[in-house]
Amino acid sequence: MNKEWSELCKTMQAQIKKETTFQEGIDTLLELRGKLADELDQFKAELSREEFNAIPFINVNGYHSKTIAYSIWHIFRIEDIVAHTLISQDEQVFFAGNYQKYIGAPIITTGNELVKQQIADFSKTLNLDELYRYITSVRNSTDDILKNLSYTDLKRKMTDTDKERLKSLNVVSEDENAYWLIDYWCAKDVKGLIQMPFSRHWIMHVEACLRIKNKLHS
């Protein structure tokens, strides 16, 4: 794991545990997210469209068995769902901005249900410029949510109502590779959600994308 990102993540987790350092923890998280976003911008600047669709590790296990285009979609659909449906309890950026139409995506889900060639085929359907417009909107909206959180908000647990609202939107596939996410997220409090989709999840997938990029350029 990238040492700088790992250290920022550890520091953030320690800081948000205490009310006296909570705000510093949010600032650390925003710094980490900024550095990871810079990597995503580098992909846009350096990679060809075909490289975004490439799946060089198609037959292995791990985050790097995807495509870069898919990984970006997956990171931000999850973040949008968690930030808005579960934490803010408002409308997802995806729906508010009619992004399915603009991106051209055949699905509205996280994509966990897709495997191997399905991932490669899905990646080819995406309008990359619109996908990047979407992820910028999601990141900015999540950052605003984070800036407005209080220390006491961290202890709020997800409820059965939250779970049912999430299910009703059909944004998580009923496929066994995806449906577990609903129970996983809804078993957490706000602090737990911050520590995965908004930080560690980014790191794991961005590092996987870098591994794909390096393989393509080797």
N, C-alpha and C positions, 0 to 999 in steps of 0.2 A: 504493500500500500504506500502511496505517496506520503512521505514523512511529514511534510508541511500540512497537508490536508488532515492526516491522522491526528497530529498534535492539536490543530484547531478544533477538531471534533471532540477530542478528549477534554480540552480546556472548556469548551462550551458546555459539555455535559456536567462538568464540575461546577461551573459558574451558575447554571440555572437551578441547581439544587438548593441554593441559599438565596434568601430574599435580598440580602445586602449586595449580592453580586449578580442578581438575575438580569438586570439591564445590560451589564457588561457581557453576559452570556448571549443575549440576543444580538448585541453588536458583533460578537465573535462569530456567531452563526451567519450573520449577514456578510461578514468578510469572507467566510468560507464559501458561501453560495456565490459571491462575486467572482472568486477565483475559479470555481468550477464552470461558471457561465462563460468566463474568458476562454476556457478550453473548448466549449461548444462553438463559440464564435470562430475559433481557430479552425475547427473542422469545416465550417462554412467557407472560410477563406481559402483553405488548402486542398480540400478534397473534391474530386469530380463527382458528378451525380451517380455514376456507376459505382464509385467507391462507397457511397452512402448505402447502396443496395447490396454490396458484396457480403458474402457470408462464408469466409474462409475456414471457420471452425465448425461447420455445419453438423458434424457428427460427434462433437464432444459435449461434455456436461459443463455448465458454468455460464456466467453472464456473457462471456465472449462468444458464445455459440449463436449469437443474434447478428443483426446488422446494425450499423450506426443509426440509420434512419429509424428503425424500429425502436432502438434503445431510447432515442430522444422522445419519440411519441410516448413510450411506456413510462419514462420518468415523469413526464408532465401530465399525462392523464391521471396517474396516481396522485400526484401532488394536487391537481385541480379538484379531484374527488374528495380527498382528505381535507384540504383547506376549506373548501366551501360547503360541501354536503355535510361533513362531520363537525368541523370546528366552528365555522361562521354560520352554518345552517342557512345558507343562502344559495343563489343560483351559481352553478359552475360557469367559469369563463367560456368553456367549450360551447355551452348552450346559449349563453347570453350573446356571444359574438357570432353565432351560427357558423362555427369553425368547421364542422363536418363538411358543409358545402364548399367552403373555400379550400380546405386541405384536400378534399376529394377522397376521404377515408371511407372504406366500406364498413367500418365498425365504429362504435362509440365507446368500446370497452378499453380496458388496460392492455389488452393484447396477450395476456398470460396464456390464453387458450391456443395460441398459434405455435406451431412447431416447424422447425427445419425449413423446407421449401415454402411452406405457407408464410413464414416470416419474410423470406426473400420476395415472394410475390406481392405481399402486402406492402412492402417498402416501396416497390415500383409505382404503387398507386398514389403515393403522397406527393402533394405539391410542396416542395421543400421551402420555398419562400414563405408560403402561408403557414407551414408548420413552425418555422422560426418566428413568425409574427405571433403565433399562438403561444409558444413557450415564453416569449418575452412578456406577454400579457399575464400569463400564469405566474411567472416569477415575480413580477411587480406587485400583483395582487396579494400573493403570499407574503412578500416582504412587508406590505402594509399591514396585513393581519398580525404578523409577528411583532411589528413595532407597537401595535396597540394592545398586545396581551399584557396582563398583569401577572404577578407571581401567583396570586390565588387562582387564576384561570388554569394554571398547569394541573391542578388536582381534579379538574372536572372530568368525570368518567363518561364514556359513551353509554347510551341507554338503549333499551329495546326499541324506543321510538326512533332513535338515530339509525339503528339497524334496519328497521322496516322502511324508513325513508330511503336509505341507500339501496335496498333491494328493489324498491318500486321504480327506480330510475333505469334499471337494467344496464348499468355501466360496468358491472362485473359479470363476466360470463358464468353460466352454470356448469361449465366444464370443470372437471375435478382439478385441473391445473390452475384454475382461477378462483373458484368459489370460496376456497379457504380464506381468501383475503378479507371477506366480510367479517368473519369471526375474529380474525387476527387483529384487524383495526379496531373493532368494537370491544375488544377485551382491554384496550389501552385507555389511559387518560391522555389529556392534551400533551403533557410532558413526554409521554411515550411516543406519541405521533411525531412530535418535533424531532425526536432522536432517531427516527427511521426515515419516513418518506422525505423529510426536509433536509436531511444531512447525510446519513450513512448510505441511504439508497442512491443518492446522487453520486457519491464517491465510488461505490461499487460499479455502477454502470458506466461512469465516465472513464474509470480505469480500464474497464472491459473494452470500451470504444478505442482507447489508446492502444490496447493490445491488438485490436483488429487493424487499426491504422498502421501500426508498425509492421504487421505481417504483410499488408498490402504493399508497403514501401520497402520491404526487405529484398 
